[in-house]
């Protein structure tokens, strides 16, 4: 199992931010909404580390 550390979470958050901006430019609201939910979850995990 992959070890979840601070650098790993930051990398995932950055990748997700890119995907959110791409979906916003494509006006795909459903994908944007789901990705923002996931982003919120990842940032919470990062705060608890």
C-alpha positions in Angstrom: 0.0 0.0 0.0 1.2 3.5 -0.9 2.4 5.6 2.1 0.4 8.8 2.2 2.6 11.7 3.3 2.6 15.4 2.9 4.5 15.5 -0.5 2.2 12.9 -2.0 -1.0 14.8 -1.0 0.4 18.1 -2.3 1.2 16.4 -5.6 -2.4 14.9 -5.8 -3.9 18.3 -4.9 -1.9 20.1 -7.7 -3.0 17.5 -10.3 -6.6 17.8 -9.2 -6.4 21.6 -9.5 -5.3 21.2 -13.1 -8.2 18.9 -13.8 -10.6 21.3 -12.2 -9.4 24.2 -14.3 -9.6 22.1 -17.4 -13.2 21.1 -16.7 -14.1 24.7 -15.9 -12.8 25.8 -19.3 -14.8 22.9 -21.0 -17.9 24.0 -18.9 -18.4 20.5 -17.6 -20.1 21.3 -14.3 -20.6 17.7 -13.1 -16.9 16.8 -13.3 -16.0 20.1 -11.7 -18.3 19.5 -8.8 -17.0 16.0 -8.1 -13.4 17.1 -8.4 -14.0 20.0 -5.9 -15.5 17.5 -3.5 -12.4 15.3 -3.8 -10.1 18.4 -3.4 -11.9 19.3 -0.2 -11.3 15.8 1.1 -7.6 15.9 0.2 -7.0 19.3 1.8 -8.7 18.0 5.0 -6.3 15.0 5.0 -3.4 17.3 4.5 -4.4 19.5 7.5 -4.6 16.5 9.8 -1.1 15.3 8.9 
